[in-house]
Amino acid sequence: MPISLSAKKSLRKSIKNRKRNDNLTRKTKIEIKKFLAKPSQEGLSLVFSVVDKAVKNNIFHLNKAKRLKARFSRKVESLKPAKPAKKMA
């Protein structure tokens, strides 16, 4: 157990921060799994928002977030029907 007042406060703060980080990490993973199970444009915007919050709170590194967002965007793009080719006259 901490003895000094500052050590006690530090312990309280670290416990609070750990809870917040765990909740955000869990929420991020859940939303990503939901999106991967059933990709959609609405799900993509929700995942983008959650991933951006994770970066803001230092849960994910910025480059990891960019990589995930690019992969998820490609997944949604692959679901769209291909445009028909133009006929040459």
TAHU-V806648 format. One record per residue. N is the residue number from 0. RES is the residue in one small letter. SS is DSSP state (helix for helix, strand for strand, loop for the rest). BURIAL is b if it has 24 or more other C-alpha atoms within 12 Angstrom, else e. Layout:
BEGIN
n = [N & N]
res = [RES & RES]
ss = [SS & SS]
burial = [BURIAL & BURIAL]
END
This chain:
BEGIN
n = [0 & 1 & 2 & 3 & 4 & 5 & 6 & 7 & 8 & 9 & 10 & 11 & 12 & 13 & 14 & 15 & 16 & 17 & 18 & 19 & 20 & 21 & 22 & 23 & 24 & 25 & 26 & 27 & 28 & 29 & 30 & 31 & 32 & 33 & 34 & 35 & 36 & 37 & 38 & 39 & 40 & 41 & 42 & 43 & 44 & 45 & 46 & 47 & 48 & 49 & 50 & 51 & 52 & 53 & 54 & 55 & 56 & 57 & 58 & 59 & 60 & 61 & 62 & 63 & 64 & 65 & 66 & 67 & 68 & 69 & 70 & 71 & 72 & 73 & 74 & 75 & 76 & 77 & 78 & 79 & 80 & 81 & 82 & 83 & 84 & 85 & 86 & 87 & 88]
res = [m & p & i & s & l & s & a & k & k & s & l & r & k & s & i & k & n & r & k & r & n & d & n & l & t & r & k & t & k & i & e & i & k & k & f & l & a & k & p & s & q & e & g & l & s & l & v & f & s & v & v & d & k & a & v & k & n & n & i & f & h & l & n & k & a & k & r & l & k & a & r & f & s & r & k & v & e & s & l & k & p & a & k & p & a & k & k & m & a]
ss = [loop & loop & loop & loop & helix & helix & helix & helix & helix & helix & helix & helix & helix & helix & helix & helix & helix & helix & helix & helix & helix & helix & helix & helix & helix & helix & helix & helix & helix & helix & helix & helix & helix & helix & helix & helix & helix & loop & loop & loop & helix & helix & helix & helix & helix & helix & helix & helix & helix & helix & helix & helix & helix & helix & helix & helix & loop & loop & loop & loop & loop & helix & helix & helix & helix & helix & helix & helix & helix & helix & helix & helix & helix & helix & helix & helix & helix & helix & helix & loop & loop & loop & loop & loop & loop & loop & loop & loop & loop]
burial = [e & e & e & e & e & e & e & e & e & e & e & e & e & e & e & e & e & e & e & e & e & e & e & b & b & e & e & b & e & e & b & b & e & e & b & e & e & e & b & e & e & e & b & b & e & e & b & b & e & b & b & b & b & b & b & e & e & e & b & e & e & e & e & e & b & e & e & b & b & e & e & b & b & e & e & e & e & e & e & e & e & e & e & e & e & e & e & e & e]
END
